[in-house]
């Protein structure tokens, strides 16, 4: 499984590619997008998702705990940066 996540002032894009090569791409308006993290005291981040209005997309499920933590920090910062007014 692979996921490519990009953040710009125009869109948050997530491209998911299965091991068989099947691809699905989802786009969100960054100003309406919320990033949520499920956390367990012992195991750290157990789930991450993007929500926007009626859409919900799980991301990073295949990552190990350390990579989930670093992704969450970087993604949260990127989303906050694009939401800042110029």
C-alpha positions in Angstrom: 0.0 0.0 0.0 1.2 3.5 -0.8 -0.3 6.9 -0.1 0.8 10.2 -1.5 -0.5 13.2 0.4 -0.1 16.7 -0.8 -1.2 20.0 0.7 -1.6 23.3 -1.1 -3.8 26.4 -0.7 -6.0 24.9 -3.4 -6.4 21.3 -2.2 -5.5 18.5 0.1 -5.0 15.5 -2.2 -4.6 11.9 -1.1 -3.7 9.3 -3.7 -3.9 5.7 -2.5 -2.3 2.9 -4.5 -3.0 -0.7 -3.6 -0.3 -3.4 -4.0 -2.1 -4.5 -7.2 -1.7 -1.0 -8.6 -5.3 0.2 -8.3 -5.3 4.0 -7.6 -7.9 6.2 -6.0 -7.5 9.9 -5.5 -9.5 12.1 -3.1 -9.4 15.9 -2.9 -10.4 18.2 0.0 -10.7 21.9 0.3 -7.9 22.7 2.8 -10.0 25.4 4.5 -12.8 22.9 5.3 -10.5 20.0 6.2 -10.0 18.7 9.7 -7.3 16.3 10.7 -8.2 13.9 13.5 -5.9 11.5 15.4 -7.0 8.6 17.6 -4.5 8.0 20.3 -4.0 5.1 22.8 -1.9 5.8 25.9 0.3 2.7 25.5 0.5 2.4 21.7 0.4 6.0 20.5 -1.5 7.0 17.4 -3.9 4.2 16.3 -5.7 6.0 13.5 -5.7 9.2 11.5 -8.4 10.6 9.2 -9.3 13.6 7.2 -12.9 14.9 7.4 -14.6 17.6 5.4 -18.3 18.2 5.5 -19.7 14.7 4.8 -16.5 13.1 3.6 -14.2 11.0 5.8 -10.9 9.4 4.7 -8.6 7.2 6.8 -5.0 7.7 6.1 -1.7 6.2 7.2 -3.1 2.9 8.5 -0.1 1.0 7.2 2.5 3.2 8.9 4.4 2.0 12.0 3.9 4.0 15.2 6.9 6.2 14.9 6.1 7.1 11.3 2.5 7.9 12.3 3.8 10.3 14.9 6.1 12.1 12.5 3.5 12.2 9.8 0.9 13.7 12.1 3.3 16.5 13.2 4.3 17.3 9.7 0.8 17.1 8.2 -0.7 19.2 11.0 1.9 21.9 10.4 1.4 21.8 6.6 -2.4 22.2 7.0 -2.0 25.0 9.5 0.4 26.8 7.2 -2.0 26.8 4.2 -4.9 28.0 6.4 -3.0 31.1 7.4 -4.0 34.3 5.8 -1.6 36.0 3.4 
